[in-house]
């Protein structure tokens, strides 16, 4: 009877280990399939005109190791909620083809790696190494999140800067009688960066049969720039009301120029008090100190100095 119980326990642990092993293999294959589909779709709507940067072997290995920590990273999500990270990845254009799983795994991998690196520094006796086991893992955990936020902000700013020229070009082509789809296909060839990526994907979705309004809403979800969202919302409204597209682009171009002029004036108005503050508390005291210093030096070492009166 005891032998049968021991045999059952051994079989249980054997099958349990096999289950865990095959489940991990299933998760790896699932992540690989999702990554492959994302890369295939991305290559489809970006076309061959965009040259993708080849990641180094070291980067690829880091990303591969990060995949192993994906599940743990999605659970430990301080300052990096899964929904928030997914939104940031969309707004940043998915740099390095990051998926949610890979990015969440990267922060855990960096935290673990920097923790062991800090232990090595502590053993070798580096200065301030006693703070490393606490500070370095925290830095490794938070650094990717802050980097992603900056990447998303930078991409949206690039989108805002290219938008006025894009609107002028599209408006001119539409007034000449060219269709919107043909105009977008031709115009985006002369633009780089996020504007090219977004409208290339938009054209690709339209070619695949996605409803135009749904494709417009996809642009809204992937970008939070107010000027760009104003353009897309106007296009959706014009699509529902039957307003000519050329008129929509022309009005948006004029409104955007006026908005940018007002924003520049607002920034200039905000800069004036800052300049006055710097002048009052920095430039003026330094100037007074320089003048006072020269006067004191002249009184001590000059021809008519105080020392000469007692000679």
Protein Blocks (a to p, Z undefined) as FASTA:
>chain_A
ZZmmmmmmmmmmmmmmmmmmmmmmmmmmmmmmmmmmmmmmmmmmnojmbccddddfklmm
mmmmmmmmmmmmmmmmghiafklmmmmmmmnopgghiafklmmmmmmmmmmmmmmmmmmm
mmnopahklmmmmmmmmmmmmmmmmmmmmmmmmmmmmmmmmmmmmmmmmmmmmmnopafk
lmmmmmmmmpgcjllmmmmmmmmmmmnopafklmmmmmmmmpccfklmmmmmmmmmmmmn
opafklmmmmmmmmmmmmmmmmmmmmmmmmmmmmmmmmmmmmmmmmmmmmmmmmmmmmmm
mmklmklmmZZ
